[in-house]
Amino acid sequence: MNIQVEQPEKRKRTKKTKNLSPSSSSSSPPSSSSSPSLSSLPDEIVVNCLARISRSYYPTLSLVSKSFRSILSSTELYAARSQLGSTEKCLYVCALDHGCFSTEWFRLWINPNRTLPDSLTKKRRKKKKTVGVSFVSIPSPYIQSLPPSIVVGSEIYVVGGQWSPSSAVRVLDCRSNTWRDAPNMIVPRMFPRTCVHDKKIYVMGGRQVLENESWVEVFDTKTQTWACLPDPGTEVRKSYIYRITEIDGKIYFDNRDNTMYAYDTKQGKWECGKGVIATFPMSKCVIENISYSYGLQLQGNNGCWWYDIKSDEWKEVKGLESLKDKYKRSRGNAKVVSFGGNLLLLWEECTNSNPNYRKKIWCAEIGLEKRDGGEVWGIVEWVDVVHSVPISCKLFRCLVVSV
């Protein structure tokens, strides 16, 4: 189908053009109204066409008309995308401003028409090409809320309170980039730990949870209902949870005593054991069963690291020397996330201590491959500044959502 959409910029230039010769006007092409366009088609066909287009084009397409904006945020469109297998990975970032204790959410926009340099690992004397990536702000009515957040399907659930106990649950729908309230938790919690299994959100602990209150509860995102789970006992209730993860239907977490606790979602029972922690090394993200991290991991050296289960040690990802030079001026607050099989690295660059100064947020996408000898190599596909924030801001949450 030949889809013709006249760009607003071009219409303006046409109106400003003067002294057109009669010959040019007589030979002008027929008006766009006589050409086929999406607006003349049934909504079902329009939805089917738009579902095949990358979401990177949606912000521009939403400017065409009100009907386009309505379709681009409809549930029918994303149901069609799911059926066609057109879902994409999208990065959402939450930044915390320590100066005013407020938060702001962003999504990473990647220009589908960007041009990439042939190599980012070699220094070349040529003009820098624009990669075309940036952060797009997402309006939120909850600027002072930053409790733990977790991804379920195409939505981000923000659970509990950050500065005081709260039972509130807020949801960011990443299809329309709009917020809504979900049913409140049974127990108000401040900074609890969360984990997802089978589209159910398990919420554990939290500061200031009273002894007579349920320590753990679960939210069924399908039925939108909360339920309390069996009490784990005093030992677990008093433990400080470092991290939490789901493996084969069990919710694992550990504490300072190197004790691993687990809740079996199938049996509805609690388990605990010593020395199990080594099986689950501290990691920032996991790609194809390999854990990755970035920062000062070994001998005080900056770099990207991967965890070798066989040798039980962290090893450096090769081929990323160019990123080390850019990372030198960072504040050490790096985030790594799995992004469609690649690694996304985000960090802050600050070179001025002036409180009115703004610092840069850098982002790099890294392809990974395992070579002979068991080494992991990284290929920088692009790296660029995606945003600038006040010096008091800090990257706090980085989540990847399939939309």
Buried (B, 14 or more C-beta within 10 A) or exposed (E): EEEEBEEEEEEEEEEEEEEEEEEEEEEEEEEEEEEEBBEEBEBEEBBBBBBEBEBBBBEEBBEBEEEBBEBBBBEEBBEBBBEEEBBEBBBBBBBBBEEEEBBBBBBBBBEEEBEEBEEBEEEEEEEEEEBBBBBEEBEBEBBEBBBBBBBBBBBBBBBBBBEEBBBBBBBBBBBBBEBEEBEEBBBBBBBBBBBBBEEBBBBBBBEEBEEEBBBBBBBEBEEEEBEEBEEBEEEBBEBEBEBBBBEEEBBBBBBEEEBBBBBEBEEEEBBBEEEBBEEBBEBBBEBEEBBBBBBEBEEEEBBBBBBBEEEEEBBBBEBBEBBEEBBEBBEEEBBBBBBEEBBBBBBBBBEEEEEEEBBBBBBBBBEBEEEEEEBBBBBBBBBBBBBBBBBBBBBBBBBBBEB
